[in-house]
Amino acid sequence: MTTISLVQGDITRQSADAIVNAANSSLLGGGGVDGAIHRRGGPAILEECRKLRASHYGKGLPTGRAIATTAGDLDARWVIHTVGPVFSTTEDRSDLLASCYRESLRVADELGARTVAFPAISTGVYRWPMEDAARIAVETVRSARTVVEEVRFVLFDERAYEAFARQVG
């Protein structure tokens, strides 16, 4: 069974087999978690992302999918990049958000990762409401078939931490 833990802090400071990046589809870096991971992880991550764009992902990584690269200078073996959906008030995209967590765990299993650190995907510039994002994340991880031993949600601030804590119970 997978253990779920919560940490308030900076995901780029975590020690884990894999750190999940809330990437944009270009895989070439951006703001928020994505920018922080690329900055702290160094140029090796961007170099592998560019190779992915030049081969299988010429149009970018689709929303809800996940792919791994080196973790560069981070205290991890891999970065698993996943593209969260932009929140919409007119279309239910919950399945795409859940897919980010499921696909990231599937990639983690393929890599042999036992510890995975996740951010609160889509809750920044993609404006997903924190309470709903926490519910989807925790429910999806709890129901996932995975050999990952620990999923650590690394929440940037107290509001996010408390939303996830309410879901974990």
C-alpha positions as MATLAB code, in Angstrom:
seq = 'MTTISLVQGDITRQSADAIVNAANSSLLGGGGVDGAIHRRGGPAILEECRKLRASHYGKGLPTGRAIATTAGDLDARWVIHTVGPVFSTTEDRSDLLASCYRESLRVADELGARTVAFPAISTGVYRWPMEDAARIAVETVRSARTVVEEVRFVLFDERAYEAFARQVG';
ca = [
       0.000    0.000    0.000;
       1.180    3.487   -0.842;
       1.842    5.862    2.045;
       0.707    9.445    1.485;
       2.597   12.195    3.269;
       2.362   15.985    3.168;
       5.132   18.552    3.330;
       4.840   22.318    3.184;
       7.757   23.743    1.258;
       9.766   23.869   -1.949;
       9.489   20.754   -4.129;
      12.948   21.417   -5.589;
      14.433   20.841   -2.100;
      12.911   17.360   -1.758;
      14.856   14.120   -1.802;
      12.888   11.469   -3.714;
      13.378    8.917   -6.474;
      11.179   11.077   -8.715;
       9.944   14.648   -8.526;
       6.857   15.466  -10.572;
       6.948   18.660  -12.597;
       3.722   20.507  -13.332;
       5.027   21.235  -16.825;
       3.580   23.110  -19.731;
       3.124   21.182  -22.966;
       6.247   22.679  -24.568;
       8.441   20.901  -21.962;
      10.808   23.860  -22.282;
      10.304   25.428  -18.879;
       7.895   28.061  -17.662;
       6.761   29.691  -14.456;
       5.859   28.324  -11.039;
       6.940   24.765  -10.246;
       8.076   24.220  -13.840;
      10.455   27.176  -13.807;
      11.766   26.314  -10.345;
      12.524   22.703  -11.337;
      14.338   23.785  -14.493;
      16.334   26.460  -12.612;
      17.398   24.251   -9.715;
      17.795   21.086  -11.809;
      20.083   22.798  -14.282;
      20.562   22.480  -18.043;
      20.500   18.661  -18.227;
      16.708   18.624  -17.771;
      16.112   21.159  -20.542;
      18.519   19.289  -22.812;
      16.524   16.047  -22.438;
      13.243   17.924  -22.883;
      14.547   19.407  -26.141;
      15.448   15.904  -27.362;
      11.913   14.711  -26.549;
      10.470   17.639  -28.506;
      12.766   16.824  -31.441;
      11.618   13.186  -31.508;
       8.318   11.835  -30.145;
       6.769   15.052  -28.837;
       7.184   17.556  -31.658;
       3.833   19.124  -30.844;
       4.503   18.995  -27.105;
       3.305   16.690  -24.342;
      -0.495   16.312  -24.324;
      -2.503   17.323  -21.245;
      -2.847   14.461  -18.766;
       0.196   12.560  -20.050;
       3.584   12.103  -18.327;
       7.190   11.509  -19.405;
      10.457   11.256  -17.469;
      13.843   12.918  -17.838;
      16.950   13.102  -15.712;
      16.645   15.161  -12.532;
      19.887   16.998  -13.228;
      21.104   18.690  -10.057;
      17.971   17.894   -8.017;
      18.167   15.348   -5.185;
      16.251   12.796   -7.263;
      16.925   10.308  -10.041;
      14.171   11.503  -12.346;
      11.798   14.350  -13.078;
       8.410   13.178  -14.297;
       6.851   15.927  -16.398;
       3.054   16.050  -16.594;
       0.814   18.667  -18.155;
      -2.174   19.620  -16.061;
      -5.392   21.007  -17.485;
      -6.402   24.650  -17.271;
      -9.455   24.954  -15.015;
     -12.718   25.670  -16.811;
     -16.074   26.716  -15.400;
     -17.844   25.439  -18.539;
     -16.160   22.044  -19.050;
     -15.365   19.295  -16.527;
     -11.682   18.499  -16.945;
     -11.363   16.500  -13.708;
     -10.478   13.348  -15.653;
      -7.476   15.111  -17.193;
      -6.252   16.253  -13.774;
      -6.651   12.734  -12.375;
      -4.792   11.398  -15.416;
      -1.757   13.527  -14.509;
      -1.433   11.653  -11.209;
      -2.205    8.209  -12.688;
       0.174    8.662  -15.626;
       2.946   10.013  -13.374;
       2.614    6.945  -11.134;
       2.616    4.659  -14.195;
       5.881    6.251  -15.372;
       7.281    6.002  -11.818;
       6.455    2.272  -11.807;
       8.198    1.793  -15.175;
      11.292    3.538  -13.780;
      11.277    1.591  -10.512;
      10.756    4.716   -8.397;
       9.634    4.025   -4.827;
       9.251    7.623   -3.596;
       7.516   10.298   -5.648;
       7.069   13.977   -4.757;
       4.072   15.730   -6.339;
       3.142   19.406   -6.434;
      -0.510   20.507   -6.434;
      -0.899   20.177  -10.214;
      -2.899   22.881  -12.047;
      -3.480   25.020   -8.930;
      -1.170   27.882   -9.943;
      -1.546   29.751  -13.213;
      -4.011   27.072  -14.435;
      -6.375   28.274  -11.630;
      -7.752   24.904  -10.453;
      -9.537   25.487   -7.109;
      -7.294   24.107   -4.348;
      -9.947   22.111   -2.458;
     -11.097   20.312   -5.600;
      -7.527   19.744   -6.806;
      -6.623   18.218   -3.433;
      -9.666   15.912   -3.543;
      -8.851   14.700   -7.059;
      -5.149   14.229   -6.273;
      -5.661   12.251   -3.064;
      -8.518   10.113   -4.430;
      -6.530    9.302   -7.567;
      -3.375    8.343   -5.684;
      -5.354    6.230   -3.202;
      -7.075    4.294   -5.991;
      -4.022    3.925   -8.248;
      -2.472    0.515   -8.826;
       1.180    1.308   -8.196;
       4.263   -0.115   -6.522;
       5.347    3.364   -5.412;
       5.799    3.138   -1.650;
       5.498    6.819   -0.743;
       3.682    9.655   -2.461;
       4.654   12.961   -0.926;
       2.544   15.981   -1.754;
       4.792   19.018   -1.475;
       2.572   22.041   -0.952;
       3.921   25.525   -1.443;
       1.914   27.342    1.208;
      -0.242   26.788    4.286;
      -3.530   27.090    2.363;
      -2.538   24.270   -0.003;
      -1.186   22.156    2.849;
      -4.443   22.497    4.803;
      -6.573   21.634    1.744;
      -4.574   18.426    1.193;
      -4.560   17.618    4.924;
      -8.385   17.712    4.933;
      -8.413   15.130    2.113;
      -5.791   12.840    3.621;
      -7.669   12.870    6.923;
];
